[in-house]
């Protein structure tokens, strides 16, 4: 049993009645396992305390005054003394100078090494004050981006038309300090905000930067339009793309280091009416690689899925629209069943994350390496388990079915609306019904719903029409009222933070096999699965999440098709 070590912070939290002794013991045990995490971070992650409560305890522990950055914004004249990357990395913000002393808001005012670095960097004495990490991050992003945009707008340098810039001009502009800092800050801010994509879009009179956070785009402070060619060129140089080619779409990839971890970015550029539009997909392995237990399946579905992926052979299909987490589900399944006794091979377009111990192949259509061609050769490599990124054509279907019938377990994805629709899609692609019935063992449809922010979630009243639309009656919510986030700094005012999957899962039994052979409509198969297998539909899973207070009716309606609801 872990010996309870009462740290000063823990003792203060106990004394103030913010936590229990058992909660402190759990948090300390978690701190031992995580090694690098601070006790306060762990307690917030476990939802034992709020960030405001942590700030109050730290102020008492450290004997250091705390500041509210909303009421004490930084003096713009001191921002240039500390680079934005240094401020983001070390969670600090310069506030103002007085008597050769620089006042700095810090998440950790006792970080002596960082304070020493600051004194060397600025030549000033440092007066640290305590501030919330969330407030510091938000203030750093806003202050530095505003300062750089203002500086670019006030610059007297003439703006040149993009068409008149030659390669030498673009290379020179891409190496300017202002452009380098702006690109770095755009990427760093996106990572801090847990964005999955960065959109840089040129229009006639403006340049728009948007982040996709939890599946929804949010606009952020954007640079002036005249810097667009330089910003795109900087991104192209980092991604090993051709900066001279501005008339054709291009793809590239870059790898950066942020907060001591490596992050890959997949970059796509495409010419539009007012210049090149760039989208960067952020591939952060730490946030995307989930275990099977973290996918969000309910207990019954989790047990069924766990048994299904341990079958010796057959095809398992995960369906849903782009961005619904299909690949994450497949990666979690493969990680769960991986062992040194099994050979696992994948063919993907593109390979988004590297899986330890798994042979992964990147599709290259330009040299003839398609899904079908690659899969044909994979089955000659004596694999036990095969993952095909997506079934797109009749040839891939045929080879996948053949692989399943010859003793391989095959995972793949399809773009269909529900679990039963995957069967109809296979048949529409030309697969023989008896072969589909013999090889397919299960299909899963999934969507991603945004979760209520744990910090600002509160009970709400919903209208009778909204309750009816999702199939909830008043009796369901008497004991546990519905909840929604009201918006706070932690969720950037949207009321949601993080996402989880909702699922419907259909396993193929003898009756369904007969229905497949007889080419029965997918809606009949779905009705059978709901009655005979007690299959939970996407609607029912979303409804259960709403009743559990995890998300809202509006969010479930946003990501589910209307015909899925029995109104």
N, C-alpha and C positions, 0 to 999 in steps of 0.2 A: 504494500500500500504506500502511496506517495506521502511522504512526510510533509505536513502543511508548513510552508515557509511564509510567514506573515510579513510581506514586504511593507514598507511605509505606505505606499499607495494603497495596497490592499487593506491595511489597518485603518486608513482614513475612510475608505469606502465603507468598511464595516462600521466604523464609529458613526458615520453619517446616516447609517441605515439604508444605503443605496444597494447593497448586495448582502447575501447570506454567506455564512461560513462555507456551506456546501458549494455555492457558486464560485467562491474564491478558490476552493480546492480544485474544482473542475478547470478553471481558467489557468491555474498554475501548472496543472498536469498538461494542458494544451500548450503552454509556453515551453515546457521542457521538450515536447515533441517537435515543435516548430523551430526551436533554437533562436531564430532571428527576430521573431515577432515580439513586440512590446506588450506588456500586460494590459494596458489600456485598450490597444487595438483589438486584442483577443476578446475582452469583455464587451466591447461594442459589437464585434462580429457575432458573439453569442447572444446579443440583445439583452444582456444583464443591465447595462447602463446606456444612457444616451451620451452623445458627444458633449452636450452642455454640462452634464453631471461630471464627466471626466475632466473637463476644463476647471470646474469648481474644485475638484479634489486635487488636481495638479497644482493649482494656484496655492492651495494650502500646503501641499507637500514641498513645493520648490521655494516657497516664499518669494515668488516672482509675480509681479502684476500681470494680469491678463487684459488684453485689449480687444475691443470689437472693431473689426476692420471696416464694417459698414459705417460706423460713426467716426472712425479715424483712418480715412483713406491716405495713401502714400503721397508725399510731395513729388510731383513729376520730375523735378530737377535732380532727385537722388537716384532715380531708377537706373540711369546709365552707369552708376558706380558698380553695379553687380549684373553680370550677364543673365539673361532670362533662363538659359539652360541650368546654370548653377542654382538659381533661385528655385526652379521647379524640382530639381533633383534633391535639394537639401531642405525643402519645405520651409522657405523663409521669404521675407519681403522687406526691403528697406523702406522705412517710413519717413524719417527726416533727420537733419543734422543740427547739432547745437554744441557750441564750445568744443569743436574738434572731435565730437562724439557722434556716431551714427546709431540711431535707434532702429533695431531690426526686430520684426515680429517673427518668432520661431515656433515651430511645433515642439521642439526640444531645446529649451533655453540652456540646458546643461551640456550640450554637445560642444565640448571644449575644442575638439579638432576643427569643427566647422567655424567656430568663432575665431580661432587662430588664422584659418584660411581667409576669412573676411578681413581681418586686420591687415594681412599682407596684401590683399587685393585692393583695399580702399585706402590704406595708409591712415585710417582713423581708428579711434577706440570704439569698441562695439558695446552697446547697451542692449542686451537681449530682453525682450518681453514675450510673454506667452500668448499664443493665438491658436485657434482651432485649425487643424490641417485642412479641413474642407474649405474654410474661409480663406486660408492662405492660398490654396490652389486656385480658387475662383478669382481672388484679387490679383494674383500674379498674371493669370491669363488675360484678364481684362486690362490691367494697367500696362503691361508690356505690349500687347497687341495694339491698344489705343495709341500708345506712344509711337510705335513704329509706323502705324498708318498715318498719324498726324505728321510725322517727320517726312514720310514719302509724299504727302499731299503738299507740304510746305516747300518741298525741294524745288529749286529753280531749274533743275535739269529739264530740258524740253522732252516731251513725249513723242516718240517716233511711231509711225504706223507699223504694225507687226509685219506687213508684207514687205516693208523696205529694209527690214533687218536681215543682215547676212549672218553666216555661221559665226564669224569672228565677233560680231556685235553680241550675239546671243551668249556665246561662251564668256565674254567679258562681263555682261550683265549678271549671268548666273553665278559669278564668283564675287559679286559685290557683297559686302558685309551685311547690308540691310536685307538683301534677298535671302542670304544663307540663314540669318536669324529668323526671318519670317517663315520660311519653309520648315525650319526646325520647330518653331513654336506651333505652327499649324498641326504638325504631326504629333508633337508631345501633348498638346492640349487634347487631341482626339484620343490618344491612349489613356490620358487621365480621365476622360469622360466616358471610358468604356465603349467607344464607338467601334462599329464593325467596318464602316466605310467612310472615306473622305471624298466629298464631291467638290471639284473646283470647276465652276461653270461661267464662261464669259457671255455677257449680253451686250447690247449696243452701247450702254453708258455705264455699266457697272460690272464688277466681278463678284460672283457670289460663292461663298464657301459654306458648305453644309456638312454636318455629321449625321450619320445614321446610328442612333442610339436606341437599343431595344427595338429595332425594326422600324423606327419612325425617324424621318429627317428633321433636323433642327438647324436653323440658320445661326451662324456665329459672326463675330466681327470679321469683316472682309477687307483685304488690301485694295488700294486704288486700281482702277482698270489698267492704267499704263504699265503696271508691274506684271501684268499677266504673262507676256512673252518670257520675261526673266524667270518667273516662278515655274512655269511649265518647263523651261530649259533646265533649270536646276533639278527638278524632279526627274527629267529624262536622263541627265548625266548620272544621277545617283542610281537610276534603274538600268543603266547600260542600254539606252535607247538612242536612236538616231535623231539628234536635235535639228538636223538639216531638213528632215522629211516632215512637213506639216500638212500634207495633203492626203495622207493615208492613215488608217488606224494602226496603232502599234501596241504591243504588250511588252511588259518588262517586270522585273522583280528587284527589290532591294532588301537588305537586312540591316537593321539598326539595333542599337543597344539602348534600352531604357530601364532605369531603376534596376540595374544589375541583371537584366534578363534580355535575351535576344528575341527580337520580334521581326517577322517577315512581312513585307508589304507587296501585294500583287498589284501592279500598276497597269492601267489601260488608258490610252489616249485616243480621241477620235475627233476629226475636224468638224466644226459646226459653222454656222453662218458668221459668227463673230469671233472665231478663233478656236483653239483646241480645248475641248472639254476633257478633264482628267478625273479618273476615279481610282482611288487607292483602297484596296481591300486589306484590312489589318488582320493578320493571321497570328494571333497571340496564343501559343500553345497552352499556357497556364490557364487562360480563361476558357478556352474552347474544348480542351480535352477533359471530358467528364467521365466519371465512372457510371456503371449501370444504375447504381442507387441514386445518382444525382440527376437523372433524366426527368423525374417528376411523375413516373407512373404510379398509379395506385397499387395497393398491395396485391390484389387479385391479378391485375394485368402484369405486374412485375414477375410474379411466380410463373405465369403462363409463358411470358417472353423468355425467362431464364431457362425454362425447360425446352422451349422451341429452338434456341440457339445451340443447344447441346445435342440436337439430333445429328446422326452420322452423315446424312446426305439429304438433298432437297434444295429448293429455292425459297428464300425468304425475301420479300419485297417490302421496301419502305417507300410510301408514297406521300406526296404533298407538293405544294408550289415551291418555287425557288426561294431559298432563305428560311425554310421551315425547320431546319435542323436535321435533315435526313442523314447527312454525312456524319454529323456528331453522334447520332444514334448508332450508325453502323460501326464507327470507330470504338464506341463504348462496348458494343457487343463483341467485337473482335478482341479488344483488350481483356474482356472478361473470360473468354474461352482460350486465350493464348496459352500455350505451353511449349516447352522445348521438344515435346514429342510430336508436335504438329507443324506442318509446313503451311504457312499462310502467304498468299500472293494477292496483290491488288493491282488493278489497272484503272487509273483515274485521269480526269481532265479538269483541272490540274491536280497534282498531288499537293494538298493544302497543308497537311501536317505529317511529320515523319513519325512512324510507329516503330518502337524498338522491337527487333526480332522479326519484322514483317518485310517481305520483298515487295516493294512498291514500284510500279511502272507508270511512267508519264506518257499519255497519248501524244503522238506527233503525226497528225493526218497528212502534213506536207511531205513526209517521207514514207507514207503508207502504213504507219502504225496506228490503226484505228482500234476502237473497242473490239470489234469482231476479229480482226487480224491478231491483235494482242492476246485475246482470250483463247483463240485457236492454239497459239503456241504455249500459253500458260498451262493448259491441260496436259501438255507433254512434259511439264516440269515436275510431275508427280506431287501436286499439292494435295493437302487435305481440305483446305478451306480457300475459297476464291471470293474476292469482292470485286464487282464490276461497278464503276462509278455511276453509270446510267445505262439503261437499256434503251437504245434509240431506234433500232431498225430490226427487220426480220432476221437478218443474218446473226446478230448478237443474240436474239431470243433463241434461235435454233441451237447455237453453240452452248448457251447457258443451260438449256434443257438437257442437251446431250451430256454436259458435265455433271448435272445433278443425277441423271439416270445411271451414270457410270461410277457413282459412289462419292461424289464431291458435295460439300455443303457450299452453296452459292448465295452470296448476299448481293443485292442490287437495289436501285431506286427507279421510280417511275413518276411522271408528273400526272397524277390523277387526283380527283377530289375526295375519294373515300377508299376504304380498304377493298370493297367489292369491285370498284371500278378498275382496279389493277388487272383483274381477270379479263374483263371486257377488252382492255387495251392490248393484252397479249394476243387475244383472239383476233382483234382488228389488225394486228401486225402480221397475221398469217400463220400463227402457231396452230398446230393441230389440237383440237380440244382434248383428245385422249392423252396427248403428251403433256399438256398443261396439267391435266388432272393427276397424272402419274408423278410429276416432278414438283409441283408447287406444294409447300407445306404450311405457309402462313403469309399473310399480308398485314401491314400496319399503316394506317394513315395518321399523320400528325400535323399539328400547328404549334406555333409559339405564342403564348400570351404574356403580356407584361404583368408583373406582379406589383401589388400595392407597395408603396414605399414603407418600410418598417418603421421609419422615424415619424412620419406624419399621417399614418393610416388612422382613420377614426370612423365610428359608426355613422351610417347614412340612412336616409329614407329613400326608397325607390318608388316610382309611380306604378300603379296597377298595370298599366299597359306594358311597361318594361318587364315587370315580373312575369306577365302572361307570355311575353315573347320568348322567354327562355325556359318557361315551364316551371316557375316557382310560385307556390301559393303562400298566403300569409302565415299559415301554420308552420311552414318550414323555417321561418325566420323569427319566431317568437322567442326562442331561447338564445339563438346566435344571430344578432342583427348583421346585415350586410355592411361591408366596410369599403372605404375608398381613401386614397391619399389626397390631402388638401393642397399639397405643394409646399416644398421647403428647400433650403439651400442644398441639402444632400441629394435630392432628386431633380435639382435645377427647376423646381416649380411645376413639374408635370404631374406629380402624384404617383408616378410609377418608378420602380428601380429594379432592374433585373428581369429575366424571363424564364419561363418554364414551359415544358411541353404538355399539350393535351393530346390524347391518343384514342384511336379505336383499333382493335386488333381482332382479326378473323383467322382462325386456324382451319385448315382444310380437312374435313372429316369425310366419311364415305358418302354421306348424302350430298355434300357439296361437290364431291368429285362427279357424282352422277348428274348433278345440275350443270356442271361445266361441260360434260360430254354432250348433254342435250342442249347446250347453248342457251340456257335460261338467262333472262335479263338480270343485270347486276342488282337491281332493286329487290328482286325476289330473293337473291342470295343474301343480301343484307338483312332482309326481314327474317329469313330463316336463322341467320347467325344471332340476331338479337333475341329470338325466342328460344332456340335450342341451345345456344352457347352462352346465353345471357351476355352477349357482347355489349360493351359500353360504347355508345357512339360519341363522336366528337362533341355533340351538343350536351350529352349527359355528363361527360368528363368536365367540360367547361362549367356546366351548372354546379357540379360538385365543388369546383374550385371557388366559384362565387359564394356558395353557401359556407365554405370554410374561411371566408374572409380574405382569400389570397389575391383575388382580382375582382374586376367589376363586370356588370352585365354588358356595358358598352364595349369593353375590350373583347369579350367573347363574340359579340355581334360583329365587331370589326374584322375578325380573322376567320369567321365561319360563314359559309354560304347560307343564304336565306332558306334555300330549299331543304337544308338539313334540320330546320326547326319545325316542329309540329305545333303550329299556333292555333 
